[in-house]
């Protein structure tokens, strides 16, 4: 039977270690076997899932990979869920994706079981597949839909970004080529696995190459630095916020420990930063400390990675490099003119096998997102001496904080449920650690007052932690460059008064 290339390669890696966790090491062969059992459970007498949506909520590690591969091997469309999502956010994702089945491990299952009952979805607990009987699996062609990741765009609700197996393979092969992945690489994985950075750039590229992943449930600076000092890894990928935290952590270490960690970083083959702009000062400070020149790149859920500083050659602070292999890039003005010369800014538009298929059940939005076959990213860039530099978003409603792309409109919609808020506007305020922090300006209902601590407590359980405002803006403290982001008349009137 013909297998998807990602499965064929995994089978070929055999008994090589694929993943290690604090509970042990797991080979490619073991994970492939788990995925085959899960595929049989998902089929449940059917010959082929035929792109039925299967959501899964698993911790990083072998069971996560087995769930993803099992869904694909059964012919399903995988919908990774966020472990940090609230019940309302999970319910929205499951409803919008029209998922029919949810896979969860024994620790995650209790939290999502009530949602599955309410939505009448089948819940498969990953630990229960050990006694499954193997069945003949369908032949799954690469043109099929494979995965749906949710992203917050310029609308108030997250959109499901659908990629085919061809799209995913193109994204992986481009990075494996550009970043010189090899089978003896070792990499930590502490990034969220419902985002492109963790699931494609780290996990999928490593597994395609036969490399070894050490997975963590979250980023813990002390553990990470200890492993770095032990020369545990050859490749390291993180968001700018993590590099800021590591630099800060160096200051509190003894000279001996600090030297050991910095030497460990200096011996790595490759270090990458992405998901948000890396301040040039942090780039330069990291090089000063470790001798490593961070490789910054640019991408998004809809396209995977599109631009990258070179593996060999200048890695320029503040720039995101040049087009990756197999990716076509152009800049276009808001009047539709394609820019051919440097020093003129325009919207980044992308074409190639890496570009997603569609926004789930949003044909109008999908059509509006393309011009003559080129995907319109909404990001503005300029080319300087052959390197692209990102200028910002064409939409003012996107906040990039700690590697997350947040919809200001989505956060506003949640805040308006607060009993004391009549009007509000959410904006991103520049911050060196987070890139931007979420701030909100509010118009209280008559006779009420709002304190930041009370607002943050109210948000817990309603909004994911990274979307909760960090600042309640006073009129006097609002930066003038944020005024253009305020569209609600009542809020504008407040600031203008």
Secondary structure, DSSP 4 states (H G I P E B T S, - for coil): ----HHHHHHHHHTTSEEEEETTEEEEHHHHHHHHHHHHHHHHTT-S--TT-EEEEE--SSHHHHHHHHHHHHTT-EEEE--TT--HHHHHHHHHHHT--EEEE-HHHHHHHHHHHHHHT-EEEEGGGGTTPPP-PPPP--TTSEEEEEEE--SSSS-EEEEEEHHHHHHHHHHHHHHTT--TT-EEEE-S-TTSHIIIIIIIIHHHHHT-EEEE-SS--HHHHHHHHHTT--SEEEE-HHHHHHHHHHHTTS-HHHHHHHHHHHHT-SEEEE-SS---HHHHHHHHHHHS---EEEEEETTTEEEEE--SSS---TT--BEEPTT-EEEEE-TTSPEE-STT--EEEEEESTTS--EETT-HHHHHHTEETTEEEEEEEEEEETTEEEEEEESSTTEEEETTEEEEHHHHHHHHTTSTTEEEEEEEEEEETTTEEEEEEEEEEPTT----HHHHHHHHBTTB-GGGS-SEE--GGGS-GGGGGG---HHHHHHHH-
